Every structure is written in C-alpha cells, then in structure tokens.
Amino acid sequence: MALKFITAEEAASVVRHNDNVGFSGFTPAGCPKAVPVAIARKAKEEHAKGLPFQIGMFTGASTGDKLDGELARAKAIKFRTPYQSNKDLRTLLNARETNYFDLHLSELAQMLRYGFLGPVDVAIIEAADVTEDGKIVPTAAVGITPTICRLADRIIVELNRRHPKEILGMHDIYEPEDPPRRREIQIYSPSDRIGLPYVQVDPAKIAGVVLTDEDNEGGAFTPIDDDTMAIGRNVADFLVGEMKAGRLPKEFVPLQSGVGNVANAVLGCMGENKQIPAFNVYTEVIQDSVISLMQEGRVKFASGCSLTVSNQVLENIYAQLSFFRDKILLRPQEISNNPEVARRMGLVAINTALEADIFGNINSTHVLGTRMMNGIGGSGDFTRAAMLSIFTTPSTAKDGKISAFVPMVSHMDHSEHSVKVIITEYGVADLRGTAPMQRARKIIDNCVHPDFRPLLNEYLDMGIKGQTPQNLNACFAFHRELSDSGDMRNVRWEKYK
C-alpha cells in the first residue's frame, strides 16, 4: 500500500472536534511538532467562527511547546493526561479551564487498552522511518506509541528527517497481553530485548505522512550550583557507604533517576566517584549525563523511554550510532516504568521532591496543596517498587523563604511507607526501620536548612501525644505564613498554642 504524503494542514483536517488524540513522545523527545501547530491554528479558526473545537489529549509524559504550548494557547484541550510541564497549560489546569488527570506513567497504556479513558480516535506519531507495510521507527522516544497506534482509527505520521533511518535497532517495542492472559515481562537486565525494533501498524489506518525537518525542543540544562553539586555528592557517598556495609552488592544494581538538574548532577557525581563501579541504567529518561558517562565507560548500558537530552548531545549520538546503538535501548513507558521489572532488578530509584514533611511523606505535584506544578510522572512507578528509594531536594527555595520541609505536606503523592532515604545539600536521612519520631529527628538534624531547624523542633514539642505527633492546629503554619507574608521563616508558634 503506497504511502500518502500530505501537508500539516491536511493532517489537521483529519482531527475533529471532541476527538481523543494520542501523541508519540516522552518529554519533548519524540513528539510531533508540525501537525500539533496546524491543529492549534485550526482551533483558533474554528473559535473565530464561533464554533467549538477541542480535543482530548493522551501523551507519554510532558511534551514540547509546539504540542502542549500551542494547543493550550489555542484553548484546544478539553482533557489532558498523564503529565505536563508547560507554563501555559499549567495556567489552564489551575484555572480549571482544562480537565487534567494526573496519573502514574506506567498505567496509561493499559488504561487505554482497558477502555477506562474512552477511545483513541487519532494517533499522531513522529517517526524516523515508515514503510508501506506499516513499520514505524520512532525517533528519540517511545511513550505510548504502540498502544495508541493499535487503538486509533486514524494514524498521522510526521516523518522527521532530523532523525536518521539508521536509528533502527535502538528501540524495543513490546506490549504485554491484557489480563487474564498476561505473562511475566522477561527482562532480567537492562540490555534484554523482548520486542521488535519498530511499531507494526495496519497500513490501512495511516491517513497520511507529513514530511518535516524540525529540531527537537531539547534545551540545555542550567549550570549546576553548589547546593545541587552537594546533593549529588551526598547521594554518591551514601551509596558507597551502602556498598561497604554490604547492603548493596559490590557489582551495584541498575539505577533509575528522574529528570532535571538535580538528577543530572547526581548521575555526574556517581560517575566521578570511582568507588562506585561502572553501572547500568534502567529508567524513563536518559539525560545528558548518562551519555557523557557512557562515553567515559562509567555507564555500561542505558534502557529508558526517551533520550531527553540537549539537541547538541542528540546530534552527537546520531553522529556516533555505531558506538551508541548497542548501549541504548528505548522502550514503551509501560515497560520502562514497569513496577514488576523494577522490583525484579532491584533498582536504586532517585527522584526529586517538591516538598517533604518531617515524617517522610512527599509532595511531588502541588504548590501549597492546590496549584498543580507538573504531575507525579514516573516517580511513583519506581519509588514503591525499588530496592532503595531515595528522594532529593534542595533544603530551601526562593532565597531561603521557603523550606522544602514542613510539619505536614500540603499534598501527598508518596507516603512514608515508600520513602526510604531523603537527601539534601546538608546530608542524609536514612528512614529505614524508624518510627515517626525517629524519622522526624533524622530529617530535621540531617536535611533541614539551619534556619528552619528550631521551628520544626518546636513544632515537634507541640505535637499531640501519639505515634505521629502532629498538631492539627499548626501543621500547615508554614504554608499559611508563606501565603500571608511570603516567608516561612516568620512562623511564630504562639499564634497556634
């Protein structure tokens, strides 16, 4: 069956008001760009005529501005899941102008197959290659591509010439059977392959192919500051200590690390610490530091869902495909983030907290408990299943006015039962096997900024007697003070006694 080449505008005409549209990619990596911009233009044109036009959106994770940003500014999104990080979309979510379902990333594909979220009408996929018999080679990420291609009535392919066809072989495409026919996922080490190097679709469903030549929207990381570097070194030193104590094997275990500057610094510090042997990575996002460490021989293999790297690093990978092809594997997110696989391989999982409380509960998503930041992402997928779950965070924000540690988190994403270790620039709180009061003392003494330690110790003394000494009259005093004066350091407990 011959491929039909069309323009982005013609592709946008395939998408109708109230359609549910699935997009490829995971972070800006692997996301379509030209067709979403054309859909946004169509939405604006329809709105100018007084006609409704909005779509439901399923993506792998966050996306680039040419997808989430353009559609948000066009007011073209009626529903969005599972994760986002775009400023304009965030504004819509917090104004409740767009419905948002925050979801563990590993769950989305199977929820779509189960029919819990409605149909997938259209799939829009960025590809490095597509053949007449329906073989689609993804670009720098996979996300939910196999599932949305199988479920969609219509498929649009963005064939992006910035990604070479020779990337074939860097993907491992596998979908598990749905219950009750599901079997174990036969991945025992990060380099194990269980699927195909491409997505096989029914070619009759390909409504058109749009030729593009667009860069990824992968920006460079900001320079690492002293606090971020201190966190990275504290993580590396802690893991060395665990190896010396025999609580981690000498050959180490696969590592999962979240996305962002702190995660990049942690990986860099682990690579620099030669007491940690060369290690494997089993994660969702493969970042710049992983690629650097791979070239230095410190990372042996990296399995993930996306190459979330700067454009310069991606070009470097493509220029050296003969080196990287047998060291990187990109999978669908229900495999890269699968708790079964994470538990089997005994991952060390390192993720970032937005806010923590002194008893070890973590808020990953909501500012002051109400305003969505980005979403839970894959942190829950890994935290609950990991051999060792670590959360990192700078101890303060906004020039010291905000403490990352509060009496009670304003929104809970990960409970104390899943959080094993918390690390800041000041030190490490190992919470394993500790009672609530012991956890609180460790967190305050080792992780909290000195400006806030007296306040949090005073709070503990105010706590109502019991297993967990919370004071419900005062547990949100830090948040209230931030709202009232803009500085948590101004808390005075006399107001609450």
Secondary structure as a PSIPRED ss2 file (coil, helix, strand):
# PSIPRED VFORMAT (PSIPRED V4.0)

   1 M C   1.000  0.000  0.000
   2 A C   1.000  0.000  0.000
   3 L C   1.000  0.000  0.000
   4 K C   1.000  0.000  0.000
   5 F E   0.000  0.000  1.000
   6 I C   1.000  0.000  0.000
   7 T C   1.000  0.000  0.000
   8 A H   0.000  1.000  0.000
   9 E H   0.000  1.000  0.000
  10 E H   0.000  1.000  0.000
  11 A H   0.000  1.000  0.000
  12 A H   0.000  1.000  0.000
  13 S H   0.000  1.000  0.000
  14 V C   1.000  0.000  0.000
  15 V C   1.000  0.000  0.000
  16 R C   1.000  0.000  0.000
  17 H C   1.000  0.000  0.000
  18 N C   1.000  0.000  0.000
  19 D C   1.000  0.000  0.000
  20 N E   0.000  0.000  1.000
  21 V E   0.000  0.000  1.000
  22 G E   0.000  0.000  1.000
  23 F E   0.000  0.000  1.000
  24 S C   1.000  0.000  0.000
  25 G C   1.000  0.000  0.000
  26 F E   0.000  0.000  1.000
  27 T C   1.000  0.000  0.000
  28 P C   1.000  0.000  0.000
  29 A E   0.000  0.000  1.000
  30 G C   1.000  0.000  0.000
  31 C C   1.000  0.000  0.000
  32 P C   1.000  0.000  0.000
  33 K C   1.000  0.000  0.000
  34 A H   0.000  1.000  0.000
  35 V H   0.000  1.000  0.000
  36 P H   0.000  1.000  0.000
  37 V H   0.000  1.000  0.000
  38 A H   0.000  1.000  0.000
  39 I H   0.000  1.000  0.000
  40 A H   0.000  1.000  0.000
  41 R H   0.000  1.000  0.000
  42 K H   0.000  1.000  0.000
  43 A H   0.000  1.000  0.000
  44 K H   0.000  1.000  0.000
  45 E H   0.000  1.000  0.000
  46 E H   0.000  1.000  0.000
  47 H H   0.000  1.000  0.000
  48 A H   0.000  1.000  0.000
  49 K C   1.000  0.000  0.000
  50 G C   1.000  0.000  0.000
  51 L C   1.000  0.000  0.000
  52 P C   1.000  0.000  0.000
  53 F C   1.000  0.000  0.000
  54 Q C   1.000  0.000  0.000
  55 I E   0.000  0.000  1.000
  56 G E   0.000  0.000  1.000
  57 M E   0.000  0.000  1.000
  58 F E   0.000  0.000  1.000
  59 T C   1.000  0.000  0.000
  60 G C   1.000  0.000  0.000
  61 A C   1.000  0.000  0.000
  62 S C   1.000  0.000  0.000
  63 T C   1.000  0.000  0.000
  64 G C   1.000  0.000  0.000
  65 D H   0.000  1.000  0.000
  66 K H   0.000  1.000  0.000
  67 L H   0.000  1.000  0.000
  68 D H   0.000  1.000  0.000
  69 G H   0.000  1.000  0.000
  70 E H   0.000  1.000  0.000
  71 L H   0.000  1.000  0.000
  72 A H   0.000  1.000  0.000
  73 R H   0.000  1.000  0.000
  74 A C   1.000  0.000  0.000
  75 K C   1.000  0.000  0.000
  76 A C   1.000  0.000  0.000
  77 I E   0.000  0.000  1.000
  78 K E   0.000  0.000  1.000
  79 F E   0.000  0.000  1.000
  80 R E   0.000  0.000  1.000
  81 T E   0.000  0.000  1.000
  82 P C   1.000  0.000  0.000
  83 Y C   1.000  0.000  0.000
  84 Q C   1.000  0.000  0.000
  85 S C   1.000  0.000  0.000
  86 N C   1.000  0.000  0.000
  87 K H   0.000  1.000  0.000
  88 D H   0.000  1.000  0.000
  89 L H   0.000  1.000  0.000
  90 R H   0.000  1.000  0.000
  91 T H   0.000  1.000  0.000
  92 L H   0.000  1.000  0.000
  93 L H   0.000  1.000  0.000
  94 N H   0.000  1.000  0.000
  95 A C   1.000  0.000  0.000
  96 R C   1.000  0.000  0.000
  97 E C   1.000  0.000  0.000
  98 T C   1.000  0.000  0.000
  99 N E   0.000  0.000  1.000
 100 Y E   0.000  0.000  1.000
 101 F C   1.000  0.000  0.000
 102 D C   1.000  0.000  0.000
 103 L C   1.000  0.000  0.000
 104 H C   1.000  0.000  0.000
 105 L H   0.000  1.000  0.000
 106 S H   0.000  1.000  0.000
 107 E H   0.000  1.000  0.000
 108 L H   0.000  1.000  0.000
 109 A H   0.000  1.000  0.000
 110 Q H   0.000  1.000  0.000
 111 M H   0.000  1.000  0.000
 112 L H   0.000  1.000  0.000
 113 R H   0.000  1.000  0.000
 114 Y H   0.000  1.000  0.000
 115 G C   1.000  0.000  0.000
 116 F C   1.000  0.000  0.000
 117 L C   1.000  0.000  0.000
 118 G C   1.000  0.000  0.000
 119 P C   1.000  0.000  0.000
 120 V C   1.000  0.000  0.000
 121 D C   1.000  0.000  0.000
 122 V E   0.000  0.000  1.000
 123 A E   0.000  0.000  1.000
 124 I E   0.000  0.000  1.000
 125 I E   0.000  0.000  1.000
 126 E E   0.000  0.000  1.000
 127 A E   0.000  0.000  1.000
 128 A E   0.000  0.000  1.000
 129 D E   0.000  0.000  1.000
 130 V E   0.000  0.000  1.000
 131 T C   1.000  0.000  0.000
 132 E C   1.000  0.000  0.000
 133 D C   1.000  0.000  0.000
 134 G C   1.000  0.000  0.000
 135 K E   0.000  0.000  1.000
 136 I E   0.000  0.000  1.000
 137 V E   0.000  0.000  1.000
 138 P E   0.000  0.000  1.000
 139 T C   1.000  0.000  0.000
 140 A C   1.000  0.000  0.000
 141 A E   0.000  0.000  1.000
 142 V C   1.000  0.000  0.000
 143 G E   0.000  0.000  1.000
 144 I C   1.000  0.000  0.000
 145 T H   0.000  1.000  0.000
 146 P H   0.000  1.000  0.000
 147 T H   0.000  1.000  0.000
 148 I H   0.000  1.000  0.000
 149 C H   0.000  1.000  0.000
 150 R H   0.000  1.000  0.000
 151 L H   0.000  1.000  0.000
 152 A C   1.000  0.000  0.000
 153 D C   1.000  0.000  0.000
 154 R E   0.000  0.000  1.000
 155 I E   0.000  0.000  1.000
 156 I E   0.000  0.000  1.000
 157 V E   0.000  0.000  1.000
 158 E E   0.000  0.000  1.000
 159 L E   0.000  0.000  1.000
 160 N E   0.000  0.000  1.000
 161 R C   1.000  0.000  0.000
 162 R C   1.000  0.000  0.000
 163 H C   1.000  0.000  0.000
 164 P C   1.000  0.000  0.000
 165 K H   0.000  1.000  0.000
 166 E H   0.000  1.000  0.000
 167 I H   0.000  1.000  0.000
 168 L C   1.000  0.000  0.000
 169 G C   1.000  0.000  0.000
 170 M C   1.000  0.000  0.000
 171 H E   0.000  0.000  1.000
 172 D C   1.000  0.000  0.000
 173 I E   0.000  0.000  1.000
 174 Y C   1.000  0.000  0.000
 175 E C   1.000  0.000  0.000
 176 P C   1.000  0.000  0.000
 177 E C   1.000  0.000  0.000
 178 D C   1.000  0.000  0.000
 179 P C   1.000  0.000  0.000
 180 P C   1.000  0.000  0.000
 181 R C   1.000  0.000  0.000
 182 R C   1.000  0.000  0.000
 183 R C   1.000  0.000  0.000
 184 E C   1.000  0.000  0.000
 185 I C   1.000  0.000  0.000
 186 Q C   1.000  0.000  0.000
 187 I C   1.000  0.000  0.000
 188 Y C   1.000  0.000  0.000
 189 S C   1.000  0.000  0.000
 190 P C   1.000  0.000  0.000
 191 S C   1.000  0.000  0.000
 192 D C   1.000  0.000  0.000
 193 R C   1.000  0.000  0.000
 194 I C   1.000  0.000  0.000
 195 G C   1.000  0.000  0.000
 196 L E   0.000  0.000  1.000
 197 P C   1.000  0.000  0.000
 198 Y C   1.000  0.000  0.000
 199 V E   0.000  0.000  1.000
 200 Q E   0.000  0.000  1.000
 201 V C   1.000  0.000  0.000
 202 D C   1.000  0.000  0.000
 203 P H   0.000  1.000  0.000
 204 A H   0.000  1.000  0.000
 205 K H   0.000  1.000  0.000
 206 I E   0.000  0.000  1.000
 207 A E   0.000  0.000  1.000
 208 G E   0.000  0.000  1.000
 209 V E   0.000  0.000  1.000
 210 V E   0.000  0.000  1.000
 211 L E   0.000  0.000  1.000
 212 T E   0.000  0.000  1.000
 213 D C   1.000  0.000  0.000
 214 E C   1.000  0.000  0.000
 215 D C   1.000  0.000  0.000
 216 N C   1.000  0.000  0.000
 217 E C   1.000  0.000  0.000
 218 G C   1.000  0.000  0.000
 219 G C   1.000  0.000  0.000
 220 A C   1.000  0.000  0.000
 221 F C   1.000  0.000  0.000
 222 T C   1.000  0.000  0.000
 223 P C   1.000  0.000  0.000
 224 I C   1.000  0.000  0.000
 225 D C   1.000  0.000  0.000
 226 D H   0.000  1.000  0.000
 227 D H   0.000  1.000  0.000
 228 T H   0.000  1.000  0.000
 229 M H   0.000  1.000  0.000
 230 A H   0.000  1.000  0.000
 231 I H   0.000  1.000  0.000
 232 G H   0.000  1.000  0.000
 233 R H   0.000  1.000  0.000
 234 N H   0.000  1.000  0.000
 235 V H   0.000  1.000  0.000
 236 A H   0.000  1.000  0.000
 237 D H   0.000  1.000  0.000
 238 F H   0.000  1.000  0.000
 239 L H   0.000  1.000  0.000
 240 V H   0.000  1.000  0.000
 241 G H   0.000  1.000  0.000
 242 E H   0.000  1.000  0.000
 243 M H   0.000  1.000  0.000
 244 K H   0.000  1.000  0.000
 245 A C   1.000  0.000  0.000
 246 G C   1.000  0.000  0.000
 247 R C   1.000  0.000  0.000
 248 L C   1.000  0.000  0.000
 249 P C   1.000  0.000  0.000
 250 K C   1.000  0.000  0.000
 251 E C   1.000  0.000  0.000
 252 F C   1.000  0.000  0.000
 253 V C   1.000  0.000  0.000
 254 P C   1.000  0.000  0.000
 255 L E   0.000  0.000  1.000
 256 Q E   0.000  0.000  1.000
 257 S E   0.000  0.000  1.000
 258 G C   1.000  0.000  0.000
 259 V C   1.000  0.000  0.000
 260 G C   1.000  0.000  0.000
 261 N H   0.000  1.000  0.000
 262 V H   0.000  1.000  0.000
 263 A H   0.000  1.000  0.000
 264 N H   0.000  1.000  0.000
 265 A H   0.000  1.000  0.000
 266 V H   0.000  1.000  0.000
 267 L H   0.000  1.000  0.000
 268 G H   0.000  1.000  0.000
 269 C H   0.000  1.000  0.000
 270 M H   0.000  1.000  0.000
 271 G H   0.000  1.000  0.000
 272 E H   0.000  1.000  0.000
 273 N C   1.000  0.000  0.000
 274 K C   1.000  0.000  0.000
 275 Q C   1.000  0.000  0.000
 276 I C   1.000  0.000  0.000
 277 P C   1.000  0.000  0.000
 278 A C   1.000  0.000  0.000
 279 F E   0.000  0.000  1.000
 280 N E   0.000  0.000  1.000
 281 V E   0.000  0.000  1.000
 282 Y E   0.000  0.000  1.000
 283 T C   1.000  0.000  0.000
 284 E C   1.000  0.000  0.000
 285 V E   0.000  0.000  1.000
 286 I E   0.000  0.000  1.000
 287 Q C   1.000  0.000  0.000
 288 D H   0.000  1.000  0.000
 289 S H   0.000  1.000  0.000
 290 V H   0.000  1.000  0.000
 291 I H   0.000  1.000  0.000
 292 S H   0.000  1.000  0.000
 293 L H   0.000  1.000  0.000
 294 M H   0.000  1.000  0.000
 295 Q H   0.000  1.000  0.000
 296 E C   1.000  0.000  0.000
 297 G C   1.000  0.000  0.000
 298 R C   1.000  0.000  0.000
 299 V E   0.000  0.000  1.000
 300 K E   0.000  0.000  1.000
 301 F E   0.000  0.000  1.000
 302 A E   0.000  0.000  1.000
 303 S E   0.000  0.000  1.000
 304 G E   0.000  0.000  1.000
 305 C C   1.000  0.000  0.000
 306 S E   0.000  0.000  1.000
 307 L E   0.000  0.000  1.000
 308 T C   1.000  0.000  0.000
 309 V C   1.000  0.000  0.000
 310 S C   1.000  0.000  0.000
 311 N H   0.000  1.000  0.000
 312 Q H   0.000  1.000  0.000
 313 V H   0.000  1.000  0.000
 314 L H   0.000  1.000  0.000
 315 E H   0.000  1.000  0.000
 316 N H   0.000  1.000  0.000
 317 I H   0.000  1.000  0.000
 318 Y H   0.000  1.000  0.000
 319 A H   0.000  1.000  0.000
 320 Q C   1.000  0.000  0.000
 321 L H   0.000  1.000  0.000
 322 S H   0.000  1.000  0.000
 323 F H   0.000  1.000  0.000
 324 F H   0.000  1.000  0.000
 325 R C   1.000  0.000  0.000
 326 D C   1.000  0.000  0.000
 327 K C   1.000  0.000  0.000
 328 I E   0.000  0.000  1.000
 329 L E   0.000  0.000  1.000
 330 L E   0.000  0.000  1.000
 331 R C   1.000  0.000  0.000
 332 P E   0.000  0.000  1.000
 333 Q H   0.000  1.000  0.000
 334 E H   0.000  1.000  0.000
 335 I H   0.000  1.000  0.000
 336 S H   0.000  1.000  0.000
 337 N C   1.000  0.000  0.000
 338 N C   1.000  0.000  0.000
 339 P H   0.000  1.000  0.000
 340 E H   0.000  1.000  0.000
 341 V H   0.000  1.000  0.000
 342 A H   0.000  1.000  0.000
 343 R H   0.000  1.000  0.000
 344 R H   0.000  1.000  0.000
 345 M H   0.000  1.000  0.000
 346 G C   1.000  0.000  0.000
 347 L C   1.000  0.000  0.000
 348 V E   0.000  0.000  1.000
 349 A E   0.000  0.000  1.000
 350 I E   0.000  0.000  1.000
 351 N E   0.000  0.000  1.000
 352 T E   0.000  0.000  1.000
 353 A C   1.000  0.000  0.000
 354 L C   1.000  0.000  0.000
 355 E E   0.000  0.000  1.000
 356 A E   0.000  0.000  1.000
 357 D E   0.000  0.000  1.000
 358 I C   1.000  0.000  0.000
 359 F C   1.000  0.000  0.000
 360 G C   1.000  0.000  0.000
 361 N C   1.000  0.000  0.000
 362 I E   0.000  0.000  1.000
 363 N E   0.000  0.000  1.000
 364 S C   1.000  0.000  0.000
 365 T C   1.000  0.000  0.000
 366 H E   0.000  0.000  1.000
 367 V E   0.000  0.000  1.000
 368 L C   1.000  0.000  0.000
 369 G C   1.000  0.000  0.000
 370 T C   1.000  0.000  0.000
 371 R E   0.000  0.000  1.000
 372 M E   0.000  0.000  1.000
 373 M C   1.000  0.000  0.000
 374 N C   1.000  0.000  0.000
 375 G C   1.000  0.000  0.000
 376 I C   1.000  0.000  0.000
 377 G C   1.000  0.000  0.000
 378 G C   1.000  0.000  0.000
 379 S H   0.000  1.000  0.000
 380 G H   0.000  1.000  0.000
 381 D H   0.000  1.000  0.000
 382 F H   0.000  1.000  0.000
 383 T H   0.000  1.000  0.000
 384 R C   1.000  0.000  0.000
 385 A C   1.000  0.000  0.000
 386 A C   1.000  0.000  0.000
 387 M C   1.000  0.000  0.000
 388 L E   0.000  0.000  1.000
 389 S E   0.000  0.000  1.000
 390 I E   0.000  0.000  1.000
 391 F E   0.000  0.000  1.000
 392 T E   0.000  0.000  1.000
 393 T C   1.000  0.000  0.000
 394 P C   1.000  0.000  0.000
 395 S C   1.000  0.000  0.000
 396 T E   0.000  0.000  1.000
 397 A E   0.000  0.000  1.000
 398 K C   1.000  0.000  0.000
 399 D C   1.000  0.000  0.000
 400 G C   1.000  0.000  0.000
 401 K C   1.000  0.000  0.000
 402 I E   0.000  0.000  1.000
 403 S E   0.000  0.000  1.000
 404 A C   1.000  0.000  0.000
 405 F E   0.000  0.000  1.000
 406 V E   0.000  0.000  1.000
 407 P C   1.000  0.000  0.000
 408 M C   1.000  0.000  0.000
 409 V C   1.000  0.000  0.000
 410 S C   1.000  0.000  0.000
 411 H C   1.000  0.000  0.000
 412 M C   1.000  0.000  0.000
 413 D C   1.000  0.000  0.000
 414 H E   0.000  0.000  1.000
 415 S C   1.000  0.000  0.000
 416 E C   1.000  0.000  0.000
 417 H C   1.000  0.000  0.000
 418 S C   1.000  0.000  0.000
 419 V C   1.000  0.000  0.000
 420 K C   1.000  0.000  0.000
 421 V E   0.000  0.000  1.000
 422 I E   0.000  0.000  1.000
 423 I E   0.000  0.000  1.000
 424 T C   1.000  0.000  0.000
 425 E C   1.000  0.000  0.000
 426 Y C   1.000  0.000  0.000
 427 G C   1.000  0.000  0.000
 428 V E   0.000  0.000  1.000
 429 A E   0.000  0.000  1.000
 430 D E   0.000  0.000  1.000
 431 L C   1.000  0.000  0.000
 432 R C   1.000  0.000  0.000
 433 G C   1.000  0.000  0.000
 434 T C   1.000  0.000  0.000
 435 A C   1.000  0.000  0.000
 436 P H   0.000  1.000  0.000
 437 M H   0.000  1.000  0.000
 438 Q H   0.000  1.000  0.000
 439 R H   0.000  1.000  0.000
 440 A H   0.000  1.000  0.000
 441 R H   0.000  1.000  0.000
 442 K H   0.000  1.000  0.000
 443 I H   0.000  1.000  0.000
 444 I H   0.000  1.000  0.000
 445 D H   0.000  1.000  0.000
 446 N H   0.000  1.000  0.000
 447 C C   1.000  0.000  0.000
 448 V C   1.000  0.000  0.000
 449 H C   1.000  0.000  0.000
 450 P C   1.000  0.000  0.000
 451 D C   1.000  0.000  0.000
 452 F C   1.000  0.000  0.000
 453 R H   0.000  1.000  0.000
 454 P H   0.000  1.000  0.000
 455 L H   0.000  1.000  0.000
 456 L H   0.000  1.000  0.000
 457 N H   0.000  1.000  0.000
 458 E H   0.000  1.000  0.000
 459 Y H   0.000  1.000  0.000
 460 L H   0.000  1.000  0.000
 461 D H   0.000  1.000  0.000
 462 M H   0.000  1.000  0.000
 463 G C   1.000  0.000  0.000
 464 I C   1.000  0.000  0.000
 465 K C   1.000  0.000  0.000
 466 G C   1.000  0.000  0.000
 467 Q C   1.000  0.000  0.000
 468 T C   1.000  0.000  0.000
 469 P C   1.000  0.000  0.000
 470 Q C   1.000  0.000  0.000
 471 N C   1.000  0.000  0.000
 472 L C   1.000  0.000  0.000
 473 N C   1.000  0.000  0.000
 474 A C   1.000  0.000  0.000
 475 C C   1.000  0.000  0.000
 476 F C   1.000  0.000  0.000
 477 A H   0.000  1.000  0.000
 478 F H   0.000  1.000  0.000
 479 H H   0.000  1.000  0.000
 480 R H   0.000  1.000  0.000
 481 E H   0.000  1.000  0.000
 482 L H   0.000  1.000  0.000
 483 S H   0.000  1.000  0.000
 484 D H   0.000  1.000  0.000
 485 S H   0.000  1.000  0.000
 486 G C   1.000  0.000  0.000
 487 D C   1.000  0.000  0.000
 488 M H   0.000  1.000  0.000
 489 R H   0.000  1.000  0.000
 490 N H   0.000  1.000  0.000
 491 V C   1.000  0.000  0.000
 492 R C   1.000  0.000  0.000
 493 W H   0.000  1.000  0.000
 494 E H   0.000  1.000  0.000
 495 K H   0.000  1.000  0.000
 496 Y H   0.000  1.000  0.000
 497 K C   1.000  0.000  0.000
